[in-house]
Amino acid sequence: MPQNNEDSAFDFPCDFTVKAMGLAEPGFDALVVEIVRRHAPDLSEGAVRSRPSRNGKYVSVSVVIQARSRAQLDAIYHDLTAHERVLMRL
């Protein structure tokens, strides 16, 4: 059943892209996926994309999830923000 909340611009459930940026070091993609999967274990095939920065120093990792609630998104962003390897999350 869709959740319409006056505080939210989303109708849940919905597709939502979580994006995190960090240094282009081995394992960063896996780290982001591990954090997102804690809160959205049912990632689909092709849900993850990564893109290096122009100079190759940074990488952005995008993960498309089926978001179920604002609380779920808040928990994902909280965990991403708390990790020292995640420099930015969008």
N, C-alpha and C positions, 0 to 999 in steps of 0.2 A: 504494500500500500504506500503510495507516495506520501512523503512527509512535507507538508507546506508549513513553514515557520516564518513568521513575520520578520525575524532577525536574520533570515537566510535568503540569499539570492538564488538558491538552488532548490530544485525539486528532487528529493532523494527517493529511490536510488538514481544515480546518473553517472555517466562516464566523466572522469576527472583526471587531468594530467598533473602529476606531481613532478616538479623539476628541482634538482639539486645540482650545485656546482662545487667543484673542488679542484685540487691540483691533479694533473694527469699522471697519477701514479698507479702502479699495478693494484688491482683489487678495488678501486673506487666504485666501479659499476656494481660489483657484487655487494659492497657495503650498502649502497643506496637501496638495492633490491632487498637485501636482508632486513633493513629497517622498515621499508614499506610493507614487506610481506608479513611482518609481525602483526600488522593491523588490517591487511588485505591479503589473506593467504591464497585467494583464488585468482592469481594473475593469469591472464590468458597468453597464448602463444603470440609473440610479436608485441607484447606490452611494453618492452623496454627498448629505448633508443639512446645512443650516446653520440655526442658531437664534440670534437675538439675545438678549442679556440683557434683563432687565426695563427697565432704563434706556437700553438701546441702545448703551452704551459698549463692550461686549464682544460677541463672537460665538463660538459653539462650532460646530465643523465635525466631522461624523461621517462616516467612510468605511468601508463594509463591504467587506472583502477576503476572498479565499479564502486563508487562512493555510496555508503549507506546512511551516513549522518554527518552533521557538522562536528560532533564529538570525535568521530573517527578521523576526520581530516585534521582536527586540532591535535590529536594524539600523534599522528604521523609527523606533522610539522614540528611538534615539540621534540620528538626523538631526533629528527634531522638536525634541528637547531642545537641540540645538546651535544652532538658528536663533533669532536674537534677537527675532523677531516672535512666536514661540510662547511664551506666558506659562505655559501649563500643558498637559500631555498626560495622557490617561487611557486 
